[in-house]
Amino acid sequence: EDLEKKLMKFKGFGPTAVNIFLRELRGIWSKAKPKLSEHALKVAEKLNLDIKQAERYEPQLVKLYLECCKKSKCDVCPVKSFCSSPIRVA
């Protein structure tokens, strides 16, 4: 969290930019440990993924949330057969 605060001191770096920046460095730089996004957590829970899996697939989980879950488009979701609750999770 201290690193996040330091990064947000840069002009144009808000919470979202800092999270994206640190997420891209996760696994490469040990200090890069951003919290999982709320969207990724929602989808990970519906897919019964553990934290390690959610961290690994966070960008894809966020994309699933934005393109399918948020819009209630379960019928076109590529992982709907793995979803414990194929209904809107927003």
ABEGO torsion letter per residue (X at the ends): XAAAAAAAABBGBBAAAAAAAAAAABGABAABBBBBBAAAAAAAAAAGBBAAAAAAAAAAAAAAAAAAAAAGBAAABAAAAABABBBBAX
